[in-house]
């Protein structure tokens, strides 16, 4: 996963935007180029790394189907 800036990073062609949300973190997943949107297009978790791990898992699952 490459870091773009601040709390925005790229993973397998998708942009992950990490923001504080309620008592935890939310990661919005945006497709890049010709990629299709994921379902869900965001994930939430208490921990920052957990939220990013969940977002990466959504992308991995999406690309494997």
C-alpha positions as CSV (number, residue, x, y, z in Angstrom):
1,X,0.0,0.0,0.0
2,X,1.5,3.3,-1.0
3,X,1.0,6.6,1.0
4,X,-0.3,9.5,-1.1
5,X,-0.8,12.2,1.5
6,X,-2.0,12.5,5.1
7,X,-4.7,9.9,5.6
8,X,-5.1,9.1,1.9
9,X,-3.4,6.0,0.5
10,X,-3.6,3.7,-2.5
11,X,-4.1,0.0,-2.5
12,X,-4.3,-2.2,-5.7
13,X,-5.6,0.8,-7.7
14,X,-8.1,2.0,-5.2
15,X,-7.8,5.1,-3.1
16,X,-8.4,4.8,0.6
17,X,-9.5,7.9,2.5
18,X,-9.2,7.5,6.3
19,X,-11.2,9.8,8.6
20,X,-12.1,10.0,12.3
21,X,-15.7,8.9,12.7
22,X,-17.6,8.8,16.0
23,X,-15.5,6.8,18.4
24,X,-13.4,5.2,15.7
25,X,-12.3,5.4,12.1
26,X,-14.0,5.2,8.7
27,X,-12.2,4.4,5.4
28,X,-13.9,5.5,2.2
29,X,-13.0,3.3,-0.8
30,X,-12.8,5.0,-4.2
31,X,-12.1,3.1,-7.4
32,X,-9.3,4.4,-9.7
33,X,-9.2,4.3,-13.5
34,X,-11.4,1.5,-15.0
35,X,-12.0,-0.2,-11.7
36,X,-15.6,-0.8,-10.4
37,X,-16.9,0.4,-7.1
38,X,-16.7,-2.0,-4.2
39,X,-19.6,-3.1,-2.0
40,X,-19.4,-1.8,0.7
41,X,-17.7,1.4,-0.4
42,X,-16.7,2.2,3.2
43,X,-15.8,0.4,6.4
44,X,-15.6,1.4,10.0
45,X,-13.6,0.2,13.0
46,X,-12.4,1.3,16.4
47,X,-8.7,1.2,15.5
48,X,-7.0,3.0,12.6
49,X,-5.1,-0.1,11.4
50,X,-8.1,-2.3,11.8
51,X,-10.1,0.1,9.6
52,X,-7.4,0.0,6.9
53,X,-7.1,-3.8,7.1
54,X,-10.9,-4.1,6.7
55,X,-10.8,-1.8,3.6
56,X,-8.0,-3.8,2.1
57,X,-9.9,-7.1,2.7
58,X,-13.0,-5.6,0.9
59,X,-10.8,-4.7,-2.1
60,X,-9.1,-8.1,-2.1
61,X,-12.4,-9.9,-2.0
62,X,-13.9,-7.6,-4.7
63,X,-10.9,-8.3,-7.1
64,X,-11.0,-12.0,-6.5
65,X,-14.6,-12.4,-7.6
